[in-house]
Amino acid sequence: MTAVRAGLSAAAFLLLAGAGATPTAHADAPPVTGNWLMLRVSHGETPAVAVGGTMLRCDPPGGGHPHAEEACADLTAADGRITALPAEDALCPMIYAPVTAHAQGMWRDRPVDYTETFPNPCTLSARTGSLFALDTA
């Protein structure tokens, strides 16, 4: 009986000790606050449901985005509002090949959730600059 009581006491201690532990973030997990966006571009009119994408971190720029410094500078100038990014003059073909851009994350500790479908990749690039330029070629 004493062995059972000692075992139960040890189990209760371990449960209580674990209850106060603070969860640690995984290296792959996006930060909870700050300036970061998870970016995805999918072909078609509906956003990709896939998990993942390309991480853009600002302060300092990085996170796997091939044009992080330029994208962060553009977002800083637009106060994190993707719809306020300056449009570039571009002659895009009138070919309908829709692409959907999706961004989700935080900017200056405010949540960002953006999805927009563009008629083709050229128009996406002209409207969002380097933000959704995710290919390295």
N, C-alpha and C positions, 0 to 999 in steps of 0.2 A: 504494500500500500504506500509506503514511503517513497519507493522508486517511481510509482505512478504520479504521486503528488509532485515530486521533484521534476519529472518530465513535463507535467502540465505547467509548472511554474516557469521552466526554461522556455517552453513554447510561447507562453503569454509574454514573457520578457522580449523574446525575439520579435513578436508581432508588434508590441508597443514601440520597440526601438526602431523598427522599420516604418512605422506610421509617421514619425516625425521627420523622416528623411526627405530631402528636397530632390525632386526629379532633375536629372541632368539632361541637357539637350544633346542630341546626336550631332556629329560633325556635318552630316548631310542635311539636317533640318534647317529650314530658314529661321532667321532670328525673329523674335516676337516683336521687337521695336526697331526703329531706325529707318534707313532708306534702302529698301530692297524690293525687287519685283521678280516674280517667276513669270517668264515670258514663253508663249507658244504661238506658232503660226501653223494653221492647218489649211489644206486645200479644200475648197467647198464653202458652202454657206453656213455650216454649223461648226462651232468650235470643237476641237478634238477633246474627247473625254479622258484621254490618256493622262496618267499621272506623270509628273516630271516637266521637262522643258529646260530652258536655259535661265540660270540665276544671274541677275544683275544686282550687284551690291555697290552702293555708293558710300563714300566716307570711310575708307578710300575706295575708288572704283576698282571693280574686279568681279569675281564670282563666276568666271567662265564665259562671260559675254565677250565676243570678239572685238567689240568697239566700246568697251565699258566707259572709258574716259569721255568720249564724245557723247554717248547716250546719257551719262550722268550730268554732263554740262547742259545738255538740252533740257533734261527734266528739271534741273535746278532753275534754269531761266523761265520755265513754264510753271514753277511751283508745284511740280509733281502732277500737273493736270495734262494727261496725254492728249486730250482734245485741244489743248492750247499750244501744242508744239507748232512751230512755224512751218507752213507748207512750203515746199521747194517748187520752183518752176521746172516742170518736166513735160516733155512731149511723150505721153504714154499711148500705146496702141489701143485702138478701140476693140480689143479682143476681150470677150467675157470669159475669164478664167478665175472665178472668185477665190479669194483667200480670206480666212478669218484670223484676226489677231486677238490674242487674249493676254491680259496682264493681271496678276493678282499679287498683292503684297502690302507694303506699308511705305508711306512717304511722310517724313516728319511726324512719325507716330500716328498718322491718319491712315485708315484702311483704303486700299485702292482695289477696285474690281472693274476692269475695262474689257469690253468685247465689242469688236466692230468688224463687219465684213466689207471688204474692198473689192472692186470689180476685177482687179488683177494685181500681180505683185508690184508692177511699176507704180500704180496708184498708192499702194501701201507704203512703198518707199518714199514717194513724194510727200505724203501726208505725215509720216512718222519719223522720217530721217533715219538715223542709225539705231533707233530703239529696237525695231524688229528686224534689223539686219543681222540675223543669227547665223548665217552660213559664213564659213571662214574663207571661202573662195572669192 
